Amino acid sequence: MPEQAAPRADGQPFVGVLVDFARELRAAGLPVGPGDTLTYCTAMTPLDPTDLLDLYWAGRTTMVIQLDHIPVYDRVFRAFFLDQHSETHADLKLTIRERADIQAVLTVPESEPDPTGQDHAVQLGLLASDTSALKSKSFARCTPQELAALRRIMARIRLTPPRRRTRRVVASRSGHLPDLRRTARETMRLHGDPAQLLWRTRRLRVRPLILILDVSGSMADYSRSLLQFAYSTKRAASRVEVFCFGTRLTRITAELEHRRPDDALERASRAVFDWEGGTRIGDCLDAFVRRWGRRGMCRGGIVVICSDGLDRGDPAVLAASMDRLSRLSHRVVWMNPHKGNGPGWQPSTLGMMVAHPHVDVMLSGHDLRSLEEFARLLPTLS
């Protein structure tokens, strides 16, 4: 095996297990050769060999070449890694099951319907709690194991940022504006014969997304999960800026550029000096408007503020800052974890009462389902 493709040292005990799994697939009828096995081991090099999701998808993408092989692969995977009655590799299965118990479940839909006519899901791992119930559970009431499972799900959220029409125009197959210059040039190329009328349309540009997260003491139960959501948003969209605030504003966009989420969140937490301290929402938003907002960062953008509205600063400063922010940005979205899912929520804190008239969309952000609601709502804010 070449040196650059060799599995890492801490994964050596699992190489034999991966080879045995490939041998089981070959015995089940799949055309898995030595080269496919080597590719599977190489694909697991940067991954976690005790993670069911990594084991499943690395093997499926490297050793399954036809669509009708997927049911056979799923059956062999369940029998090899999740069969409690098998004595082979018992220690590995125990490790994987303990890890799966912490990190919840992966549900992979069958590519073909069940022969009995009933579709079912292939569950890889043990279900720590019902997935739908876990998504609706508040971050403040989740155990550390459930928070770890939620962060893994959150890392796979894909956002579609809204787009806006610019004043610049580009060539298009269809549009509302005739492109007379291109039409005349095409007519001259054809020596004066009538050419097809060409069109142009206004160019679309992604709107910037600015996340401003409250990391004060009153938001301690939610700040870590919201920061994970900000990291996933930063990885999924291009024009994303992330700020944290307590008593002062800190820009952490550069800290979230790291490829590994744990390292990125650790760097971000070190950059924020007032983590779980006091709250001065008005002063921090005023600093954002003066230093970044007026320079064009939020011009035409979507500003998302995640805070419970508990402010120890001057309400007049908060009102003035929110007024300037609403005029500079395209939309202002406020996520208040105390809002919950009830339709009859009314702001009860002074800071929230002052900011509420300047907010376009009010969400809760207290659980994963509310964050998914924001992800679905985001493309409509164009």
Secondary structure by P-SEA (a helix, b strand, c coil): cccccccccccccaaaaaaaaaaaaaaacccccaaaaaaaaaaacccccccaaaaaaaaaacccccccaaaaaaaaaaaaccccccccaaaaaaaaaaaaaabbbbbbcccccccccbbbbbccccccccaaaaaacccccccaaaaaaaaaaaaacccbbbbbbccbbbbcccccccaaaaaaaaaaaaccccccccbbbbbbbbbbbbbbbbccccccccaaaaaaaaaaaaacccbbbbbbbccbbbbcccccccccaaaaaaaaaaacccccccccaaaaaaaaaaccccccccccbbbbbbccccccccaaaaaaaaaaaaaaccbbbbbbcccccccccccccaaaaaaccccccccccccaaaaaaaaaaccccc
